[in-house]
Amino acid sequence: MSTKKPLTVACPTCAAPVEWTADNPYRPFCCERCKLIDLGAWAAEEHAIPGDSLEDDLFSGELDAPRH
């Protein structure tokens, strides 16, 4: 009988090793502090998901008032 070793990943905030198990409520982060630091970076718009600049220009314009 073999025991599987859990997957280990690097914490995205501090790079500490993190076991990817159900016992870690903060995964992929090592702790709540690192999780909150990352959340703050998203809120401060330091992180962004790349998008299509053409779609950004198209959808960021003024919208016409709805007609009833």
Distance bins in CASP14 RR format, pairs under 12 A and 6 or more apart:
PFRMAT RR
TARGET T0000
AUTHOR 0000-0000-0000
RMODE 2
METHOD distances of the structure
MODEL  1
4 19 0 0 0 0 0 1 0 0 0 0 0
4 20 0 0 0 0 0 1 0 0 0 0 0
4 21 0 0 0 0 0 1 0 0 0 0 0
5 19 0 0 0 0 1 0 0 0 0 0 0
5 20 0 0 0 0 0 1 0 0 0 0 0
5 21 0 0 0 0 0 1 0 0 0 0 0
6 17 0 0 0 0 0 1 0 0 0 0 0
6 18 0 0 0 0 1 0 0 0 0 0 0
6 19 1 0 1 0 0 0 0 0 0 0 0
6 20 1 0 1 0 0 0 0 0 0 0 0
6 21 1 0 1 0 0 0 0 0 0 0 0
6 22 0 0 0 0 1 0 0 0 0 0 0
6 23 0 0 0 0 1 0 0 0 0 0 0
6 24 0 0 0 0 1 0 0 0 0 0 0
6 27 0 0 0 0 0 1 0 0 0 0 0
7 17 0 0 0 0 0 1 0 0 0 0 0
7 18 0 0 0 0 1 0 0 0 0 0 0
7 19 1 0 0 1 0 0 0 0 0 0 0
7 20 1 0 1 0 0 0 0 0 0 0 0
7 21 0 0 0 0 1 0 0 0 0 0 0
7 22 0 0 0 0 0 1 0 0 0 0 0
7 24 0 0 0 0 0 1 0 0 0 0 0
7 27 0 0 0 0 1 0 0 0 0 0 0
7 28 0 0 0 0 0 1 0 0 0 0 0
8 15 0 0 0 0 0 1 0 0 0 0 0
8 16 0 0 0 0 0 1 0 0 0 0 0
8 17 1 0 1 0 0 0 0 0 0 0 0
8 18 1 0 0 1 0 0 0 0 0 0 0
8 19 1 0 1 0 0 0 0 0 0 0 0
8 20 1 0 0 1 0 0 0 0 0 0 0
8 21 0 0 0 0 1 0 0 0 0 0 0
8 24 0 0 0 0 0 1 0 0 0 0 0
8 27 0 0 0 0 0 1 0 0 0 0 0
8 28 0 0 0 0 0 1 0 0 0 0 0
8 30 0 0 0 0 0 1 0 0 0 0 0
9 15 0 0 0 0 1 0 0 0 0 0 0
9 16 0 0 0 0 1 0 0 0 0 0 0
9 17 1 0 0 1 0 0 0 0 0 0 0
9 18 1 0 1 0 0 0 0 0 0 0 0
9 19 0 0 0 0 1 0 0 0 0 0 0
9 20 1 0 1 0 0 0 0 0 0 0 0
9 21 0 0 0 0 0 1 0 0 0 0 0
9 24 0 0 0 0 0 1 0 0 0 0 0
9 26 0 0 0 0 0 1 0 0 0 0 0
9 27 1 0 0 1 0 0 0 0 0 0 0
9 28 1 0 1 0 0 0 0 0 0 0 0
9 29 0 0 0 0 1 0 0 0 0 0 0
9 30 0 0 0 0 1 0 0 0 0 0 0
10 16 1 0 0 1 0 0 0 0 0 0 0
10 17 1 0 0 1 0 0 0 0 0 0 0
10 18 1 0 0 1 0 0 0 0 0 0 0
10 19 0 0 0 0 0 1 0 0 0 0 0
10 20 0 0 0 0 0 1 0 0 0 0 0
10 27 0 0 0 0 0 1 0 0 0 0 0
10 28 0 0 0 0 1 0 0 0 0 0 0
10 29 0 0 0 0 0 1 0 0 0 0 0
10 30 0 0 0 0 1 0 0 0 0 0 0
10 34 0 0 0 0 0 1 0 0 0 0 0
11 17 1 0 0 1 0 0 0 0 0 0 0
11 18 1 0 1 0 0 0 0 0 0 0 0
11 19 0 0 0 0 0 1 0 0 0 0 0
11 20 0 0 0 0 0 1 0 0 0 0 0
11 24 0 0 0 0 0 1 0 0 0 0 0
11 26 0 0 0 0 1 0 0 0 0 0 0
11 27 0 0 0 0 1 0 0 0 0 0 0
11 28 1 0 0 1 0 0 0 0 0 0 0
11 29 1 0 1 0 0 0 0 0 0 0 0
11 30 1 0 1 0 0 0 0 0 0 0 0
11 31 0 0 0 0 1 0 0 0 0 0 0
11 32 0 0 0 0 0 1 0 0 0 0 0
11 33 0 0 0 0 0 1 0 0 0 0 0
11 34 1 0 1 0 0 0 0 0 0 0 0
11 35 0 0 0 0 1 0 0 0 0 0 0
11 37 0 0 0 0 0 1 0 0 0 0 0
11 38 0 0 0 0 1 0 0 0 0 0 0
12 18 0 0 0 0 1 0 0 0 0 0 0
12 26 0 0 0 0 0 1 0 0 0 0 0
12 27 0 0 0 0 0 1 0 0 0 0 0
12 28 1 0 1 0 0 0 0 0 0 0 0
12 29 1 0 0 1 0 0 0 0 0 0 0
12 30 0 0 0 0 1 0 0 0 0 0 0
12 34 1 0 0 1 0 0 0 0 0 0 0
12 35 0 0 0 0 1 0 0 0 0 0 0
12 37 0 0 0 0 1 0 0 0 0 0 0
12 38 1 0 0 1 0 0 0 0 0 0 0
12 39 0 0 0 0 0 1 0 0 0 0 0
12 41 0 0 0 0 1 0 0 0 0 0 0
12 42 0 0 0 0 0 1 0 0 0 0 0
12 47 0 0 0 0 1 0 0 0 0 0 0
13 26 0 0 0 0 0 1 0 0 0 0 0
13 28 0 0 0 0 1 0 0 0 0 0 0
13 29 1 0 0 1 0 0 0 0 0 0 0
13 30 1 0 0 1 0 0 0 0 0 0 0
13 31 0 0 0 0 1 0 0 0 0 0 0
13 32 0 0 0 0 0 1 0 0 0 0 0
13 33 0 0 0 0 1 0 0 0 0 0 0
13 34 1 1 0 0 0 0 0 0 0 0 0
13 35 1 0 0 1 0 0 0 0 0 0 0
13 36 0 0 0 0 1 0 0 0 0 0 0
13 37 1 0 1 0 0 0 0 0 0 0 0
13 38 1 0 1 0 0 0 0 0 0 0 0
13 39 0 0 0 0 0 1 0 0 0 0 0
13 40 0 0 0 0 0 1 0 0 0 0 0
13 41 0 0 0 0 1 0 0 0 0 0 0
13 42 0 0 0 0 0 1 0 0 0 0 0
13 47 0 0 0 0 0 1 0 0 0 0 0
14 26 0 0 0 0 0 1 0 0 0 0 0
14 28 0 0 0 0 0 1 0 0 0 0 0
14 29 0 0 0 0 1 0 0 0 0 0 0
14 30 1 0 0 1 0 0 0 0 0 0 0
14 31 0 0 0 0 1 0 0 0 0 0 0
14 33 0 0 0 0 1 0 0 0 0 0 0
14 34 1 0 1 0 0 0 0 0 0 0 0
14 35 0 0 0 0 0 1 0 0 0 0 0
14 37 0 0 0 0 1 0 0 0 0 0 0
14 38 0 0 0 0 0 1 0 0 0 0 0
15 28 0 0 0 0 0 1 0 0 0 0 0
15 29 0 0 0 0 0 1 0 0 0 0 0
15 30 0 0 0 0 1 0 0 0 0 0 0
15 34 0 0 0 0 1 0 0 0 0 0 0
16 24 0 0 0 0 0 1 0 0 0 0 0
16 26 0 0 0 0 0 1 0 0 0 0 0
16 28 0 0 0 0 0 1 0 0 0 0 0
16 29 0 0 0 0 1 0 0 0 0 0 0
16 30 1 0 1 0 0 0 0 0 0 0 0
16 31 0 0 0 0 1 0 0 0 0 0 0
16 33 0 0 0 0 0 1 0 0 0 0 0
16 34 1 0 0 1 0 0 0 0 0 0 0
17 24 0 0 0 0 0 1 0 0 0 0 0
17 27 0 0 0 0 0 1 0 0 0 0 0
17 28 0 0 0 0 0 1 0 0 0 0 0
17 29 0 0 0 0 0 1 0 0 0 0 0
17 30 1 0 0 1 0 0 0 0 0 0 0
18 24 1 0 0 1 0 0 0 0 0 0 0
18 25 0 0 0 0 0 1 0 0 0 0 0
18 26 1 0 0 1 0 0 0 0 0 0 0
18 27 1 0 0 1 0 0 0 0 0 0 0
18 28 1 0 0 1 0 0 0 0 0 0 0
18 29 1 0 0 1 0 0 0 0 0 0 0
18 30 1 0 1 0 0 0 0 0 0 0 0
18 31 0 0 0 0 1 0 0 0 0 0 0
18 34 0 0 0 0 1 0 0 0 0 0 0
18 35 0 0 0 0 0 1 0 0 0 0 0
19 26 0 0 0 0 0 1 0 0 0 0 0
19 27 0 0 0 0 1 0 0 0 0 0 0
19 28 0 0 0 0 0 1 0 0 0 0 0
19 29 0 0 0 0 0 1 0 0 0 0 0
19 30 0 0 0 0 1 0 0 0 0 0 0
20 26 0 0 0 0 0 1 0 0 0 0 0
20 27 1 0 1 0 0 0 0 0 0 0 0
20 28 1 0 0 1 0 0 0 0 0 0 0
20 29 0 0 0 0 0 1 0 0 0 0 0
20 30 0 0 0 0 0 1 0 0 0 0 0
21 27 1 0 0 1 0 0 0 0 0 0 0
21 28 0 0 0 0 0 1 0 0 0 0 0
24 30 0 0 0 0 1 0 0 0 0 0 0
24 31 0 0 0 0 1 0 0 0 0 0 0
24 32 0 0 0 0 0 1 0 0 0 0 0
24 34 0 0 0 0 0 1 0 0 0 0 0
24 35 0 0 0 0 0 1 0 0 0 0 0
25 31 0 0 0 0 1 0 0 0 0 0 0
25 32 0 0 0 0 1 0 0 0 0 0 0
25 35 0 0 0 0 1 0 0 0 0 0 0
26 32 1 0 1 0 0 0 0 0 0 0 0
26 33 0 0 0 0 1 0 0 0 0 0 0
26 34 1 0 0 1 0 0 0 0 0 0 0
26 35 1 0 1 0 0 0 0 0 0 0 0
26 36 0 0 0 0 1 0 0 0 0 0 0
26 37 0 0 0 0 0 1 0 0 0 0 0
26 38 0 0 0 0 0 1 0 0 0 0 0
26 39 0 0 0 0 0 1 0 0 0 0 0
27 34 0 0 0 0 0 1 0 0 0 0 0
27 35 0 0 0 0 1 0 0 0 0 0 0
28 34 0 0 0 0 1 0 0 0 0 0 0
28 35 0 0 0 0 1 0 0 0 0 0 0
28 38 0 0 0 0 1 0 0 0 0 0 0
29 35 1 0 1 0 0 0 0 0 0 0 0
29 36 0 0 0 0 1 0 0 0 0 0 0
29 37 0 0 0 0 1 0 0 0 0 0 0
29 38 1 0 0 1 0 0 0 0 0 0 0
29 39 0 0 0 0 1 0 0 0 0 0 0
30 37 0 0 0 0 0 1 0 0 0 0 0
30 38 0 0 0 0 0 1 0 0 0 0 0
31 37 0 0 0 0 1 0 0 0 0 0 0
31 38 0 0 0 0 0 1 0 0 0 0 0
32 38 0 0 0 0 0 1 0 0 0 0 0
32 39 0 0 0 0 0 1 0 0 0 0 0
33 39 0 0 0 0 0 1 0 0 0 0 0
33 40 0 0 0 0 0 1 0 0 0 0 0
34 40 0 0 0 0 0 1 0 0 0 0 0
34 41 0 0 0 0 0 1 0 0 0 0 0
35 41 0 0 0 0 0 1 0 0 0 0 0
35 42 0 0 0 0 0 1 0 0 0 0 0
36 42 0 0 0 0 0 1 0 0 0 0 0
36 43 0 0 0 0 0 1 0 0 0 0 0
37 43 0 0 0 0 0 1 0 0 0 0 0
37 44 0 0 0 0 0 1 0 0 0 0 0
37 46 0 0 0 0 0 1 0 0 0 0 0
37 47 0 0 0 0 0 1 0 0 0 0 0
38 44 0 0 0 0 0 1 0 0 0 0 0
38 46 0 0 0 0 1 0 0 0 0 0 0
38 47 1 0 0 1 0 0 0 0 0 0 0
39 46 0 0 0 0 0 1 0 0 0 0 0
39 47 0 0 0 0 1 0 0 0 0 0 0
40 46 1 0 0 1 0 0 0 0 0 0 0
40 47 0 0 0 0 1 0 0 0 0 0 0
41 47 1 0 1 0 0 0 0 0 0 0 0
41 48 0 0 0 0 0 1 0 0 0 0 0
42 48 0 0 0 0 1 0 0 0 0 0 0
42 49 0 0 0 0 1 0 0 0 0 0 0
48 56 0 0 0 0 0 1 0 0 0 0 0
49 56 0 0 0 0 0 1 0 0 0 0 0
50 56 0 0 0 0 0 1 0 0 0 0 0
51 57 0 0 0 0 0 1 0 0 0 0 0
51 58 0 0 0 0 0 1 0 0 0 0 0
51 59 0 0 0 0 0 1 0 0 0 0 0
52 58 0 0 0 0 1 0 0 0 0 0 0
52 59 0 0 0 0 1 0 0 0 0 0 0
52 60 0 0 0 0 0 1 0 0 0 0 0
53 59 0 0 0 0 0 1 0 0 0 0 0
53 60 0 0 0 0 0 1 0 0 0 0 0
54 60 0 0 0 0 0 1 0 0 0 0 0
55 61 0 0 0 0 0 1 0 0 0 0 0
END
